[in-house]
Amino acid sequence: MSDDLRISVDQLRRRMNAGEQFVFIDTRNPQAWAESDVKLPGALRIPVAEAQEHLAEIPRDKPIVTYCT
């Protein structure tokens, strides 16, 4: 497992352009998610407060990127 805990948008874009696949997790709270018109297609929506309850749903075969606004 990598020790990298943060990745910039540019780094992520380069890795994706090189063919690497990721699991994206949108950790915004339900209100922020509902009010936003920006949603990453295919991202799992798991609010931070509910992360423990959803661990089994998160694929483990790709690097995981979490994000919020």
Secondary structure, DSSP 8 states (H G I E B T S, - for coil): --------HHHHHHHHHTT---EEEE---HHHHHH-S---TT-EE--GGGGGGGGGGS-SSS-EEEE--
